[in-house]
Amino acid sequence: MPTPIRFERGDKVRIAEGPYRGHEGLIETLDARRMHVIVPVYGRPTRIELDVRQVRPL
C-alpha cells in the first residue's frame, strides 16, 4: 500500500483528474478526504472542491 501524501493548507498542487486537470492552485482548506483549492480561471481566483486523490503536490 503506498504511503499517503500529506497535504497542508497553503501547499501548491496540480489537479490530476477531472475538468480542471493540469491547473495549479493553492490549498485553502482540507480534511481527510476533501480539499478546497484556489485555482485561477480566466484570471480570477476560483474555489474548487476536490477529493485528495485528484491532486498531486508540486
C-alpha positions, 0 to 999 in steps of 0.5 A: 500500500503506498504511503499517503501524501500529506497535504497542508493548507497553503501547499501548491498542487496540480489537479490530476483528474477531472475538468480542471486537470493540469491547473495549479492552485493553492490549498485553502482548506482540507480534511481527510478526504476533501480539499478546497483549492484556489485555482485561477480561471480566466484570471480570477481566483476560483474555489474548487472542491476536490477529493485528495486523490485528484491532486498531486503536490508540486 
